[in-house]
Amino acid sequence: MLVKVDSPAKQKFYDFYLEEHQNMACRRLHFAGSSFGLIGLAKSVKNRSAKPLLKGIAAGYACAWVGHFFFEKNKPASFKFPLKSFASDFRMYGDVLRGNLSLKDRKLDKVRAN
């Protein structure tokens, strides 16, 4: 069985990304925003229209930015690293779904930022 291991550079950025998402309200808003984006994608495919995707993306970024500006009190990493941040957001989303990151308490995280 092969186990995929991220490159050190990808892991280093993800560690930075997690450091920028310590506040639980911010994490919850990111999770909700990513969900809105995925729902928009699904509706766009189903309806063969870009409008739901655009709405999902707008809702997703709005949730994330509210989380950063009002709860985390920092600037979103997407301002400086848009592609790496987008990928890391969905990695964080997957870690939440797999139970590796908590939306309740950082003490319950199985993945830790260095």
C-alpha positions in Angstrom: 0.0 0.0 0.0 1.4 3.4 -1.0 1.0 6.4 1.4 1.1 9.8 -0.2 3.4 12.2 1.7 3.3 15.9 1.0 6.5 17.7 -0.1 8.2 19.6 2.7 7.2 22.9 1.1 3.5 21.9 0.9 3.6 20.8 4.5 5.3 24.0 5.6 2.7 26.1 4.0 -0.1 24.0 5.4 1.4 24.4 8.9 1.4 28.2 8.3 -2.2 28.0 7.1 -3.3 26.1 10.2 -1.6 28.7 12.4 -3.7 31.3 10.6 -6.9 29.4 11.5 -6.7 28.8 15.3 -10.0 30.5 16.1 -12.9 28.1 16.1 -15.4 30.6 14.7 -13.0 31.3 11.8 -12.6 27.6 11.2 -16.4 27.1 11.2 -16.9 29.9 8.8 -14.3 28.5 6.5 -16.0 25.1 6.6 -19.4 26.7 5.9 -17.9 28.8 3.1 -16.2 25.8 1.5 -19.5 23.9 1.7 -21.3 26.8 0.0 -18.6 26.7 -2.8 -19.1 23.0 -3.3 -22.9 23.3 -3.3 -22.5 26.1 -5.9 -20.3 23.8 -8.0 -22.8 20.9 -7.8 -25.7 23.2 -8.8 -23.7 24.7 -11.6 -23.0 21.2 -13.0 -26.6 20.1 -12.5 -28.1 23.3 -14.1 -25.4 23.9 -16.6 -25.0 27.4 -15.4 -22.1 29.3 -14.0 -24.3 31.5 -11.8 -24.6 29.1 -8.8 -20.8 28.6 -8.8 -20.2 32.3 -8.8 -22.6 32.7 -5.9 -21.0 29.8 -4.0 -17.5 31.3 -4.5 -18.7 34.7 -3.3 -20.4 33.2 -0.3 -17.4 31.1 0.5 -14.9 34.0 0.4 -17.4 36.2 2.4 -17.5 33.6 5.2 -13.7 33.2 5.2 -13.0 36.9 5.3 -15.5 37.5 8.0 -13.7 34.8 10.0 -10.4 36.4 9.5 -11.3 40.0 10.0 -13.7 39.7 12.9 -12.6 36.5 14.7 -9.1 35.6 13.8 -8.0 39.2 13.6 -5.6 38.6 10.7 -5.5 39.0 6.9 -6.5 36.0 4.9 -3.5 34.1 3.4 -5.4 34.2 0.1 -4.3 37.9 -0.3 -0.7 36.9 -0.7 -0.9 33.2 -1.7 -4.2 32.7 -3.5 -3.6 29.2 -5.0 -1.8 27.7 -2.1 -4.5 29.1 0.2 -7.3 27.7 -1.9 -5.6 24.2 -1.9 -4.9 24.4 1.8 -8.5 25.4 2.5 -9.8 22.2 0.9 -7.1 20.2 2.7 -8.3 21.7 6.0 -11.9 20.9 4.9 -10.9 17.3 4.3 -9.1 17.1 7.7 -12.3 18.3 9.4 -14.4 15.7 7.6 -11.9 13.0 8.5 -11.9 14.1 12.1 -8.3 15.3 12.1 -9.2 18.9 12.8 -11.9 20.0 15.3 -14.5 22.7 14.9 -15.0 22.6 18.7 -11.6 22.8 20.4 -8.1 23.0 19.1 -7.1 20.5 21.8 -9.0 17.9 19.9 -6.9 18.4 16.7 -4.9 15.4 15.5 -3.1 17.6 12.9 -1.0 20.2 14.6 0.6 23.3 13.1 4.3 23.3 14.0 
